[in-house]
Amino acid sequence: MQEEIDSNLKRAYDDVLKEDIPDRFTELLAKLKDADPTAGKKADADGD
């Protein structure tokens, strides 16, 4: 039973990972990055 639950959860998680990011999120991220010019530099410094 536990293996079936694990398998179903993994399948559901994998499906979510394949979904496209909504345009409103990418637009919001772009606005936030424009508002904080150091945002990109912080991520680069952290190795992200």
Sine and cosine of phi, psi and omega as CSV:
sin_phi,cos_phi,sin_psi,cos_psi,sin_omega,cos_omega
0.00,0.00,-0.70,0.72,-0.01,-1.00
-0.89,0.47,-0.63,0.77,0.02,-1.00
-0.90,0.44,-0.61,0.79,0.02,-1.00
-0.92,0.40,-0.67,0.75,0.05,-1.00
-0.89,0.45,-0.73,0.68,0.02,-1.00
-0.85,0.53,-0.70,0.71,-0.01,-1.00
-0.89,0.45,-0.69,0.72,0.00,-1.00
-0.92,0.39,-0.63,0.77,0.04,-1.00
-0.91,0.42,-0.67,0.74,0.02,-1.00
-0.90,0.44,-0.68,0.74,0.01,-1.00
-0.89,0.46,-0.69,0.72,0.01,-1.00
-0.90,0.43,-0.69,0.73,0.01,-1.00
-0.89,0.45,-0.69,0.72,0.02,-1.00
-0.88,0.48,-0.62,0.78,0.03,-1.00
-0.90,0.44,-0.65,0.76,0.01,-1.00
-0.91,0.41,-0.63,0.77,0.01,-1.00
-0.89,0.45,-0.47,0.88,-0.02,-1.00
-0.99,0.14,-0.22,0.98,-0.03,-1.00
-0.94,0.33,0.55,-0.84,0.08,-1.00
-0.95,0.31,0.49,-0.87,0.08,-1.00
-0.97,0.24,0.77,-0.64,0.00,-1.00
-0.86,0.52,0.59,-0.80,0.00,-1.00
-0.82,0.58,-0.61,0.79,-0.04,-1.00
-0.89,0.45,-0.51,0.86,0.04,-1.00
-0.95,0.31,-0.69,0.72,0.00,-1.00
-0.91,0.40,-0.59,0.81,0.06,-1.00
-0.91,0.42,-0.68,0.74,0.02,-1.00
-0.90,0.44,-0.69,0.73,0.03,-1.00
-0.88,0.48,-0.64,0.77,0.03,-1.00
-0.90,0.43,-0.67,0.74,0.02,-1.00
-0.90,0.44,-0.68,0.73,0.01,-1.00
-0.90,0.43,-0.64,0.77,0.02,-1.00
-0.91,0.41,-0.64,0.77,0.04,-1.00
-0.91,0.41,-0.57,0.82,-0.03,-1.00
-0.96,0.28,-0.44,0.90,-0.02,-1.00
-0.81,-0.59,1.00,0.01,-0.07,-1.00
-0.88,0.48,-0.29,0.96,0.02,-1.00
-1.00,0.08,-0.12,0.99,-0.07,-1.00
-0.86,0.50,-0.72,0.69,0.01,-1.00
-0.91,0.41,-0.58,0.82,-0.02,-1.00
-0.93,0.36,-0.60,0.80,0.02,-1.00
-0.90,0.45,-0.70,0.71,-0.01,-1.00
-0.91,0.42,-0.65,0.76,0.02,-1.00
-0.90,0.43,-0.63,0.78,-0.02,-1.00
-0.93,0.37,-0.52,0.86,0.01,-1.00
-0.99,0.15,-0.16,0.99,-0.02,-1.00
1.00,0.08,0.25,0.97,0.02,-1.00
-0.99,0.10,0.00,0.00,0.00,0.00
